[in-house]
Amino acid sequence: MSFSLGRRTKRTIQYVTYSLLLSTPKAIYTDGLLHYKSLINKVIHRVTRFGTNQIERNNLSMRTNLKRLQRKTICFSRSYIQLQCVLRIYFWS
C-alpha cells in the first residue's frame, strides 16, 4: 500500500493504483473520477458510494490524529517534504 501527495491527477493516481495492483486485489472501490477507468481493469474496479465510506472514515481519523493536515492549526506543514516524512512515520510505525 502507498500514498501520494498532491492533486488528483493521472500521474499521482497511477502511483497509488500501481502499488495496489501488485497485491492482486479482488476489488478496488473508487469514486467516479475518469482517471480510474484507464488505470484499473473493469473486472476489479467498483464505483459505488458505499464502497468508499470506510476510506473516508479512515481519512477523517487520520486528519484528527495528525494536526499537520488541518490548515488552521499552528502545526500545519507548509513544507511538502516534511509532510511526506510525517505521513510515512504515521503509516509505517
PANUSE-338580 format. One record per atom (N, C-alpha, C, CB): residue number from 1; atom name; x, y, z. Coordinates in nm, 2 decimals. Glycine has a CB too. Layout:
{pos->NUM&site->CA&east->X&north->Y&up->Z}
...
//
This chain:
{pos->1&site->N&east->0.08&north->-0.12&up->0.00}
{pos->1&site->CA&east->0.00&north->0.00&up->0.00}
{pos->1&site->C&east->0.09&north->0.12&up->0.00}
{pos->1&site->CB&east->-0.10&north->0.00&up->0.12}
{pos->2&site->N&east->0.04&north->0.23&up->-0.06}
{pos->2&site->CA&east->0.12&north->0.35&up->-0.07}
{pos->2&site->C&east->0.03&north->0.47&up->-0.07}
{pos->2&site->CB&east->0.21&north->0.35&up->-0.20}
{pos->3&site->N&east->0.09&north->0.59&up->-0.06}
{pos->3&site->CA&east->0.01&north->0.71&up->-0.07}
{pos->3&site->C&east->0.09&north->0.81&up->-0.16}
{pos->3&site->CB&east->-0.01&north->0.77&up->0.07}
{pos->4&site->N&east->0.02&north->0.91&up->-0.20}
{pos->4&site->CA&east->0.07&north->1.01&up->-0.29}
{pos->4&site->C&east->0.02&north->1.14&up->-0.25}
{pos->4&site->CB&east->0.05&north->0.98&up->-0.44}
{pos->5&site->N&east->0.10&north->1.24&up->-0.24}
{pos->5&site->CA&east->0.06&north->1.38&up->-0.21}
{pos->5&site->C&east->0.04&north->1.46&up->-0.33}
{pos->5&site->CB&east->0.15&north->1.44&up->-0.11}
{pos->6&site->N&east->-0.06&north->1.55&up->-0.34}
{pos->6&site->CA&east->-0.08&north->1.63&up->-0.45}
{pos->6&site->C&east->-0.22&north->1.63&up->-0.50}
{pos->6&site->CB&east->0.02&north->1.60&up->-0.56}
{pos->7&site->N&east->-0.24&north->1.69&up->-0.61}
{pos->7&site->CA&east->-0.37&north->1.69&up->-0.67}
{pos->7&site->C&east->-0.40&north->1.56&up->-0.73}
{pos->7&site->CB&east->-0.38&north->1.80&up->-0.78}
{pos->8&site->N&east->-0.53&north->1.53&up->-0.76}
{pos->8&site->CA&east->-0.57&north->1.40&up->-0.81}
{pos->8&site->C&east->-0.55&north->1.40&up->-0.96}
{pos->8&site->CB&east->-0.72&north->1.37&up->-0.77}
{pos->9&site->N&east->-0.43&north->1.40&up->-1.01}
{pos->9&site->CA&east->-0.40&north->1.39&up->-1.15}
{pos->9&site->C&east->-0.38&north->1.25&up->-1.18}
{pos->9&site->CB&east->-0.28&north->1.48&up->-1.19}
{pos->10&site->N&east->-0.37&north->1.22&up->-1.31}
{pos->10&site->CA&east->-0.35&north->1.08&up->-1.36}
{pos->10&site->C&east->-0.21&north->1.03&up->-1.31}
{pos->10&site->CB&east->-0.36&north->1.07&up->-1.51}
{pos->11&site->N&east->-0.11&north->1.11&up->-1.30}
{pos->11&site->CA&east->0.02&north->1.07&up->-1.25}
{pos->11&site->C&east->0.02&north->1.03&up->-1.11}
{pos->11&site->CB&east->0.12&north->1.18&up->-1.28}
{pos->12&site->N&east->-0.04&north->1.11&up->-1.02}
{pos->12&site->CA&east->-0.05&north->1.08&up->-0.88}
{pos->12&site->C&east->-0.13&north->0.95&up->-0.85}
{pos->12&site->CB&east->-0.09&north->1.20&up->-0.79}
{pos->13&site->N&east->-0.24&north->0.94&up->-0.92}
{pos->13&site->CA&east->-0.33&north->0.83&up->-0.90}
{pos->13&site->C&east->-0.26&north->0.70&up->-0.96}
{pos->13&site->CB&east->-0.46&north->0.85&up->-0.97}
{pos->14&site->N&east->-0.19&north->0.71&up->-1.06}
{pos->14&site->CA&east->-0.12&north->0.60&up->-1.12}
{pos->14&site->C&east->-0.02&north->0.54&up->-1.02}
{pos->14&site->CB&east->-0.05&north->0.64&up->-1.25}
{pos->15&site->N&east->0.05&north->0.62&up->-0.94}
{pos->15&site->CA&east->0.15&north->0.58&up->-0.85}
{pos->15&site->C&east->0.08&north->0.49&up->-0.74}
{pos->15&site->CB&east->0.21&north->0.70&up->-0.78}
{pos->16&site->N&east->-0.04&north->0.53&up->-0.69}
{pos->16&site->CA&east->-0.11&north->0.45&up->-0.59}
{pos->16&site->C&east->-0.17&north->0.33&up->-0.65}
{pos->16&site->CB&east->-0.22&north->0.54&up->-0.52}
{pos->17&site->N&east->-0.24&north->0.34&up->-0.76}
{pos->17&site->CA&east->-0.30&north->0.22&up->-0.82}
{pos->17&site->C&east->-0.20&north->0.11&up->-0.86}
{pos->17&site->CB&east->-0.39&north->0.26&up->-0.94}
{pos->18&site->N&east->-0.08&north->0.15&up->-0.91}
{pos->18&site->CA&east->0.02&north->0.06&up->-0.94}
{pos->18&site->C&east->0.06&north->-0.03&up->-0.82}
{pos->18&site->CB&east->0.14&north->0.13&up->-1.00}
{pos->19&site->N&east->0.07&north->0.03&up->-0.71}
{pos->19&site->CA&east->0.11&north->-0.05&up->-0.59}
{pos->19&site->C&east->-0.01&north->-0.13&up->-0.54}
{pos->19&site->CB&east->0.15&north->0.05&up->-0.47}
{pos->20&site->N&east->-0.13&north->-0.09&up->-0.56}
{pos->20&site->CA&east->-0.25&north->-0.17&up->-0.53}
{pos->20&site->C&east->-0.26&north->-0.29&up->-0.62}
{pos->20&site->CB&east->-0.38&north->-0.09&up->-0.54}
{pos->21&site->N&east->-0.23&north->-0.27&up->-0.75}
{pos->21&site->CA&east->-0.25&north->-0.38&up->-0.85}
{pos->21&site->C&east->-0.14&north->-0.49&up->-0.83}
{pos->21&site->CB&east->-0.24&north->-0.33&up->-0.99}
{pos->22&site->N&east->-0.03&north->-0.45&up->-0.76}
{pos->22&site->CA&east->0.08&north->-0.55&up->-0.74}
{pos->22&site->C&east->0.03&north->-0.65&up->-0.63}
{pos->22&site->CB&east->0.20&north->-0.48&up->-0.69}
{pos->23&site->N&east->-0.06&north->-0.62&up->-0.55}
{pos->23&site->CA&east->-0.11&north->-0.71&up->-0.45}
{pos->23&site->C&east->-0.23&north->-0.80&up->-0.50}
{pos->23&site->CB&east->-0.16&north->-0.63&up->-0.32}
{pos->24&site->N&east->-0.26&north->-0.79&up->-0.62}
{pos->24&site->CA&east->-0.37&north->-0.86&up->-0.69}
{pos->24&site->C&east->-0.50&north->-0.86&up->-0.61}
{pos->24&site->CB&east->-0.33&north->-1.01&up->-0.71}
{pos->25&site->N&east->-0.56&north->-0.74&up->-0.60}
{pos->25&site->CA&east->-0.69&north->-0.73&up->-0.52}
{pos->25&site->C&east->-0.81&north->-0.80&up->-0.59}
{pos->25&site->CB&east->-0.72&north->-0.59&up->-0.49}
{pos->26&site->N&east->-0.91&north->-0.83&up->-0.52}
{pos->26&site->CA&east->-1.03&north->-0.88&up->-0.58}
{pos->26&site->C&east->-1.12&north->-0.77&up->-0.62}
{pos->26&site->CB&east->-1.11&north->-0.97&up->-0.48}
{pos->27&site->N&east->-1.11&north->-0.66&up->-0.56}
{pos->27&site->CA&east->-1.19&north->-0.54&up->-0.59}
{pos->27&site->C&east->-1.12&north->-0.41&up->-0.55}
{pos->27&site->CB&east->-1.34&north->-0.55&up->-0.54}
{pos->28&site->N&east->-1.14&north->-0.31&up->-0.62}
{pos->28&site->CA&east->-1.09&north->-0.17&up->-0.58}
{pos->28&site->C&east->-1.21&north->-0.08&up->-0.59}
{pos->28&site->CB&east->-0.97&north->-0.13&up->-0.68}
{pos->29&site->N&east->-1.24&north->-0.02&up->-0.48}
{pos->29&site->CA&east->-1.35&north->0.08&up->-0.47}
{pos->29&site->C&east->-1.30&north->0.22&up->-0.49}
{pos->29&site->CB&east->-1.43&north->0.06&up->-0.34}
{pos->30&site->N&east->-1.36&north->0.29&up->-0.58}
{pos->30&site->CA&east->-1.32&north->0.43&up->-0.60}
{pos->30&site->C&east->-1.45&north->0.52&up->-0.62}
{pos->30&site->CB&east->-1.23&north->0.45&up->-0.72}
{pos->31&site->N&east->-1.42&north->0.65&up->-0.63}
{pos->31&site->CA&east->-1.53&north->0.74&up->-0.67}
{pos->31&site->C&east->-1.54&north->0.74&up->-0.82}
{pos->31&site->CB&east->-1.52&north->0.88&up->-0.61}
{pos->32&site->N&east->-1.61&north->0.83&up->-0.88}
{pos->32&site->CA&east->-1.63&north->0.83&up->-1.03}
{pos->32&site->C&east->-1.54&north->0.91&up->-1.11}
{pos->32&site->CB&east->-1.77&north->0.87&up->-1.05}
{pos->33&site->N&east->-1.42&north->0.93&up->-1.06}
{pos->33&site->CA&east->-1.32&north->1.01&up->-1.13}
{pos->33&site->C&east->-1.28&north->0.93&up->-1.26}
{pos->33&site->CB&east->-1.19&north->1.04&up->-1.05}
{pos->34&site->N&east->-1.27&north->1.00&up->-1.37}
{pos->34&site->CA&east->-1.24&north->0.94&up->-1.50}
{pos->34&site->C&east->-1.10&north->0.88&up->-1.51}
{pos->34&site->CB&east->-1.26&north->1.04&up->-1.61}
{pos->35&site->N&east->-1.01&north->0.92&up->-1.44}
{pos->35&site->CA&east->-0.87&north->0.87&up->-1.45}
{pos->35&site->C&east->-0.87&north->0.72&up->-1.41}
{pos->35&site->CB&east->-0.77&north->0.95&up->-1.36}
{pos->36&site->N&east->-0.95&north->0.68&up->-1.32}
{pos->36&site->CA&east->-0.95&north->0.54&up->-1.27}
{pos->36&site->C&east->-0.99&north->0.44&up->-1.38}
{pos->36&site->CB&east->-1.05&north->0.53&up->-1.16}
{pos->37&site->N&east->-1.07&north->0.48&up->-1.48}
{pos->37&site->CA&east->-1.12&north->0.39&up->-1.58}
{pos->37&site->C&east->-1.00&north->0.34&up->-1.67}
{pos->37&site->CB&east->-1.22&north->0.46&up->-1.67}
{pos->38&site->N&east->-0.90&north->0.43&up->-1.69}
{pos->38&site->CA&east->-0.79&north->0.39&up->-1.78}
{pos->38&site->C&east->-0.68&north->0.32&up->-1.69}
{pos->38&site->CB&east->-0.73&north->0.51&up->-1.84}
{pos->39&site->N&east->-0.68&north->0.33&up->-1.56}
{pos->39&site->CA&east->-0.58&north->0.27&up->-1.48}
{pos->39&site->C&east->-0.61&north->0.14&up->-1.42}
{pos->39&site->CB&east->-0.54&north->0.37&up->-1.37}
{pos->40&site->N&east->-0.74&north->0.11&up->-1.40}
{pos->40&site->CA&east->-0.78&north->-0.01&up->-1.32}
{pos->40&site->C&east->-0.87&north->-0.09&up->-1.42}
{pos->40&site->CB&east->-0.86&north->0.03&up->-1.20}
{pos->41&site->N&east->-0.85&north->-0.22&up->-1.42}
{pos->41&site->CA&east->-0.92&north->-0.31&up->-1.50}
{pos->41&site->C&east->-1.07&north->-0.31&up->-1.46}
{pos->41&site->CB&east->-0.86&north->-0.46&up->-1.49}
{pos->42&site->N&east->-1.16&north->-0.32&up->-1.56}
{pos->42&site->CA&east->-1.30&north->-0.32&up->-1.53}
{pos->42&site->C&east->-1.35&north->-0.43&up->-1.44}
{pos->42&site->CB&east->-1.38&north->-0.32&up->-1.66}
{pos->43&site->N&east->-1.28&north->-0.54&up->-1.45}
{pos->43&site->CA&east->-1.32&north->-0.66&up->-1.37}
{pos->43&site->C&east->-1.31&north->-0.63&up->-1.22}
{pos->43&site->CB&east->-1.23&north->-0.78&up->-1.40}
{pos->44&site->N&east->-1.21&north->-0.56&up->-1.17}
{pos->44&site->CA&east->-1.19&north->-0.54&up->-1.03}
{pos->44&site->C&east->-1.23&north->-0.40&up->-0.99}
{pos->44&site->CB&east->-1.05&north->-0.56&up->-0.99}
{pos->45&site->N&east->-1.27&north->-0.31&up->-1.08}
{pos->45&site->CA&east->-1.30&north->-0.17&up->-1.05}
{pos->45&site->C&east->-1.45&north->-0.16&up->-1.01}
{pos->45&site->CB&east->-1.27&north->-0.08&up->-1.16}
{pos->46&site->N&east->-1.47&north->-0.11&up->-0.89}
{pos->46&site->CA&east->-1.61&north->-0.09&up->-0.84}
{pos->46&site->C&east->-1.63&north->0.06&up->-0.81}
{pos->46&site->CB&east->-1.64&north->-0.17&up->-0.71}
{pos->47&site->N&east->-1.73&north->0.12&up->-0.87}
{pos->47&site->CA&east->-1.77&north->0.26&up->-0.84}
{pos->47&site->C&east->-1.90&north->0.26&up->-0.77}
{pos->47&site->CB&east->-1.77&north->0.35&up->-0.98}
{pos->48&site->N&east->-1.89&north->0.27&up->-0.64}
{pos->48&site->CA&east->-2.01&north->0.28&up->-0.55}
{pos->48&site->C&east->-1.99&north->0.39&up->-0.45}
{pos->48&site->CB&east->-2.04&north->0.15&up->-0.49}
{pos->49&site->N&east->-2.10&north->0.44&up->-0.40}
{pos->49&site->CA&east->-2.09&north->0.54&up->-0.29}
{pos->49&site->C&east->-2.06&north->0.47&up->-0.16}
{pos->49&site->CB&east->-2.22&north->0.62&up->-0.28}
{pos->50&site->N&east->-2.11&north->0.35&up->-0.14}
{pos->50&site->CA&east->-2.09&north->0.29&up->-0.01}
{pos->50&site->C&east->-1.96&north->0.22&up->0.00}
{pos->50&site->CB&east->-2.20&north->0.18&up->0.01}
{pos->51&site->N&east->-1.89&north->0.19&up->-0.11}
{pos->51&site->CA&east->-1.76&north->0.13&up->-0.10}
{pos->51&site->C&east->-1.65&north->0.22&up->-0.05}
{pos->51&site->CB&east->-1.72&north->0.08&up->-0.24}
{pos->52&site->N&east->-1.67&north->0.35&up->-0.06}
{pos->52&site->CA&east->-1.57&north->0.45&up->-0.02}
{pos->52&site->C&east->-1.60&north->0.50&up->0.12}
{pos->52&site->CB&east->-1.56&north->0.56&up->-0.12}
{pos->53&site->N&east->-1.70&north->0.46&up->0.19}
{pos->53&site->CA&east->-1.73&north->0.51&up->0.32}
{pos->53&site->C&east->-1.62&north->0.48&up->0.42}
{pos->53&site->CB&east->-1.86&north->0.45&up->0.38}
{pos->54&site->N&east->-1.56&north->0.36&up->0.42}
{pos->54&site->CA&east->-1.45&north->0.32&up->0.51}
{pos->54&site->C&east->-1.33&north->0.40&up->0.48}
{pos->54&site->CB&east->-1.42&north->0.17&up->0.50}
{pos->55&site->N&east->-1.30&north->0.43&up->0.35}
{pos->55&site->CA&east->-1.19&north->0.51&up->0.32}
{pos->55&site->C&east->-1.20&north->0.65&up->0.37}
{pos->55&site->CB&east->-1.17&north->0.51&up->0.16}
{pos->56&site->N&east->-1.32&north->0.71&up->0.35}
{pos->56&site->CA&east->-1.34&north->0.84&up->0.41}
{pos->56&site->C&east->-1.34&north->0.85&up->0.56}
{pos->56&site->CB&east->-1.48&north->0.90&up->0.36}
{pos->57&site->N&east->-1.38&north->0.74&up->0.62}
{pos->57&site->CA&east->-1.37&north->0.73&up->0.77}
{pos->57&site->C&east->-1.23&north->0.73&up->0.81}
{pos->57&site->CB&east->-1.45&north->0.61&up->0.82}
{pos->58&site->N&east->-1.14&north->0.65&up->0.74}
{pos->58&site->CA&east->-1.00&north->0.65&up->0.77}
{pos->58&site->C&east->-0.93&north->0.78&up->0.75}
{pos->58&site->CB&east->-0.93&north->0.54&up->0.69}
{pos->59&site->N&east->-0.98&north->0.85&up->0.64}
{pos->59&site->CA&east->-0.92&north->0.99&up->0.62}
{pos->59&site->C&east->-0.96&north->1.08&up->0.73}
{pos->59&site->CB&east->-0.97&north->1.04&up->0.49}
{pos->60&site->N&east->-1.08&north->1.07&up->0.78}
{pos->60&site->CA&east->-1.12&north->1.16&up->0.89}
{pos->60&site->C&east->-1.04&north->1.13&up->1.02}
{pos->60&site->CB&east->-1.27&north->1.15&up->0.92}
{pos->61&site->N&east->-1.02&north->1.00&up->1.05}
{pos->61&site->CA&east->-0.94&north->0.96&up->1.16}
{pos->61&site->C&east->-0.80&north->1.01&up->1.15}
{pos->61&site->CB&east->-0.95&north->0.81&up->1.18}
{pos->62&site->N&east->-0.75&north->1.00&up->1.03}
{pos->62&site->CA&east->-0.61&north->1.05&up->1.01}
{pos->62&site->C&east->-0.60&north->1.20&up->1.03}
{pos->62&site->CB&east->-0.56&north->1.01&up->0.87}
{pos->63&site->N&east->-0.70&north->1.27&up->0.98}
{pos->63&site->CA&east->-0.69&north->1.42&up->1.00}
{pos->63&site->C&east->-0.71&north->1.46&up->1.14}
{pos->63&site->CB&east->-0.80&north->1.48&up->0.92}
{pos->64&site->N&east->-0.78&north->1.38&up->1.22}
{pos->64&site->CA&east->-0.80&north->1.42&up->1.36}
{pos->64&site->C&east->-0.67&north->1.38&up->1.44}
{pos->64&site->CB&east->-0.92&north->1.35&up->1.42}
{pos->65&site->N&east->-0.60&north->1.27&up->1.40}
{pos->65&site->CA&east->-0.48&north->1.23&up->1.47}
{pos->65&site->C&east->-0.36&north->1.32&up->1.43}
{pos->65&site->CB&east->-0.45&north->1.09&up->1.44}
{pos->66&site->N&east->-0.35&north->1.36&up->1.31}
{pos->66&site->CA&east->-0.24&north->1.44&up->1.26}
{pos->66&site->C&east->-0.28&north->1.59&up->1.24}
{pos->66&site->CB&east->-0.19&north->1.38&up->1.13}
{pos->67&site->N&east->-0.24&north->1.67&up->1.33}
{pos->67&site->CA&east->-0.28&north->1.81&up->1.32}
{pos->67&site->C&east->-0.21&north->1.88&up->1.20}
{pos->67&site->CB&east->-0.24&north->1.88&up->1.45}
{pos->68&site->N&east->-0.11&north->1.82&up->1.14}
{pos->68&site->CA&east->-0.04&north->1.88&up->1.03}
{pos->68&site->C&east->-0.13&north->1.89&up->0.91}
{pos->68&site->CB&east->0.08&north->1.80&up->1.00}
{pos->69&site->N&east->-0.24&north->1.81&up->0.90}
{pos->69&site->CA&east->-0.33&north->1.81&up->0.79}
{pos->69&site->C&east->-0.44&north->1.91&up->0.80}
{pos->69&site->CB&east->-0.38&north->1.67&up->0.77}
{pos->70&site->N&east->-0.45&north->1.97&up->0.91}
{pos->70&site->CA&east->-0.56&north->2.08&up->0.93}
{pos->70&site->C&east->-0.49&north->2.21&up->0.91}
{pos->70&site->CB&east->-0.62&north->2.06&up->1.07}
{pos->71&site->N&east->-0.56&north->2.29&up->0.82}
{pos->71&site->CA&east->-0.50&north->2.41&up->0.78}
{pos->71&site->C&east->-0.49&north->2.52&up->0.89}
{pos->71&site->CB&east->-0.57&north->2.47&up->0.66}
{pos->72&site->N&east->-0.59&north->2.52&up->0.98}
{pos->72&site->CA&east->-0.60&north->2.63&up->1.07}
{pos->72&site->C&east->-0.53&north->2.61&up->1.21}
{pos->72&site->CB&east->-0.74&north->2.67&up->1.10}
{pos->73&site->N&east->-0.44&north->2.51&up->1.21}
{pos->73&site->CA&east->-0.36&north->2.49&up->1.33}
{pos->73&site->C&east->-0.22&north->2.54&up->1.32}
{pos->73&site->CB&east->-0.36&north->2.34&up->1.36}
{pos->74&site->N&east->-0.16&north->2.55&up->1.43}
{pos->74&site->CA&east->-0.02&north->2.60&up->1.43}
{pos->74&site->C&east->0.08&north->2.49&up->1.38}
{pos->74&site->CB&east->0.02&north->2.64&up->1.57}
{pos->75&site->N&east->0.04&north->2.37&up->1.38}
{pos->75&site->CA&east->0.12&north->2.26&up->1.33}
{pos->75&site->C&east->0.12&north->2.23&up->1.18}
{pos->75&site->CB&east->0.09&north->2.13&up->1.40}
{pos->76&site->N&east->0.04&north->2.31&up->1.11}
{pos->76&site->CA&east->0.02&north->2.29&up->0.97}
{pos->76&site->C&east->0.15&north->2.29&up->0.89}
{pos->76&site->CB&east->-0.07&north->2.40&up->0.91}
{pos->77&site->N&east->0.18&north->2.18&up->0.81}
{pos->77&site->CA&east->0.30&north->2.17&up->0.73}
{pos->77&site->C&east->0.30&north->2.25&up->0.61}
{pos->77&site->CB&east->0.33&north->2.02&up->0.71}
{pos->78&site->N&east->0.38&north->2.34&up->0.59}
{pos->78&site->CA&east->0.40&north->2.42&up->0.47}
{pos->78&site->C&east->0.50&north->2.35&up->0.38}
{pos->78&site->CB&east->0.43&north->2.56&up->0.49}
{pos->79&site->N&east->0.59&north->2.27&up->0.44}
{pos->79&site->CA&east->0.69&north->2.20&up->0.36}
{pos->79&site->C&east->0.63&north->2.07&up->0.31}
{pos->79&site->CB&east->0.82&north->2.19&up->0.44}
{pos->80&site->N&east->0.64&north->2.05&up->0.18}
{pos->80&site->CA&east->0.60&north->1.92&up->0.12}
{pos->80&site->C&east->0.68&north->1.80&up->0.17}
{pos->80&site->CB&east->0.60&north->1.93&up->-0.03}
{pos->81&site->N&east->0.81&north->1.82&up->0.18}
{pos->81&site->CA&east->0.89&north->1.71&up->0.23}
{pos->81&site->C&east->0.87&north->1.67&up->0.37}
{pos->81&site->CB&east->1.04&north->1.75&up->0.21}
{pos->82&site->N&east->0.85&north->1.77&up->0.46}
{pos->82&site->CA&east->0.82&north->1.75&up->0.60}
{pos->82&site->C&east->0.69&north->1.68&up->0.61}
{pos->82&site->CB&east->0.82&north->1.88&up->0.68}
{pos->83&site->N&east->0.59&north->1.72&up->0.54}
{pos->83&site->CA&east->0.46&north->1.65&up->0.55}
{pos->83&site->C&east->0.47&north->1.50&up->0.50}
{pos->83&site->CB&east->0.35&north->1.72&up->0.46}
{pos->84&site->N&east->0.54&north->1.48&up->0.39}
{pos->84&site->CA&east->0.56&north->1.34&up->0.35}
{pos->84&site->C&east->0.63&north->1.26&up->0.45}
{pos->84&site->CB&east->0.64&north->1.35&up->0.21}
{pos->85&site->N&east->0.73&north->1.31&up->0.52}
{pos->85&site->CA&east->0.80&north->1.24&up->0.62}
{pos->85&site->C&east->0.71&north->1.20&up->0.74}
{pos->85&site->CB&east->0.92&north->1.32&up->0.67}
{pos->86&site->N&east->0.63&north->1.30&up->0.78}
{pos->86&site->CA&east->0.54&north->1.27&up->0.89}
{pos->86&site->C&east->0.43&north->1.17&up->0.85}
{pos->86&site->CB&east->0.46&north->1.40&up->0.93}
{pos->87&site->N&east->0.39&north->1.17&up->0.73}
{pos->87&site->CA&east->0.29&north->1.07&up->0.69}
{pos->87&site->C&east->0.35&north->0.93&up->0.68}
{pos->87&site->CB&east->0.23&north->1.11&up->0.55}
{pos->88&site->N&east->0.48&north->0.92&up->0.64}
{pos->88&site->CA&east->0.55&north->0.79&up->0.63}
{pos->88&site->C&east->0.56&north->0.73&up->0.77}
{pos->88&site->CB&east->0.68&north->0.80&up->0.57}
{pos->89&site->N&east->0.59&north->0.82&up->0.87}
{pos->89&site->CA&east->0.60&north->0.77&up->1.01}
{pos->89&site->C&east->0.47&north->0.73&up->1.06}
{pos->89&site->CB&east->0.66&north->0.89&up->1.10}
{pos->90&site->N&east->0.36&north->0.80&up->1.02}
{pos->90&site->CA&east->0.23&north->0.77&up->1.07}
{pos->90&site->C&east->0.18&north->0.64&up->1.02}
{pos->90&site->CB&east->0.13&north->0.88&up->1.03}
{pos->91&site->N&east->0.20&north->0.61&up->0.89}
{pos->91&site->CA&east->0.15&north->0.49&up->0.82}
{pos->91&site->C&east->0.24&north->0.37&up->0.86}
{pos->91&site->CB&east->0.15&north->0.51&up->0.68}
{pos->92&site->N&east->0.37&north->0.38&up->0.87}
{pos->92&site->CA&east->0.45&north->0.26&up->0.89}
{pos->92&site->C&east->0.51&north->0.25&up->1.03}
{pos->92&site->CB&east->0.56&north->0.27&up->0.79}
{pos->93&site->N&east->0.45&north->0.31&up->1.13}
{pos->93&site->CA&east->0.50&north->0.29&up->1.26}
{pos->93&site->C&east->0.41&north->0.20&up->1.34}
{pos->93&site->CB&east->0.53&north->0.42&up->1.33}
//
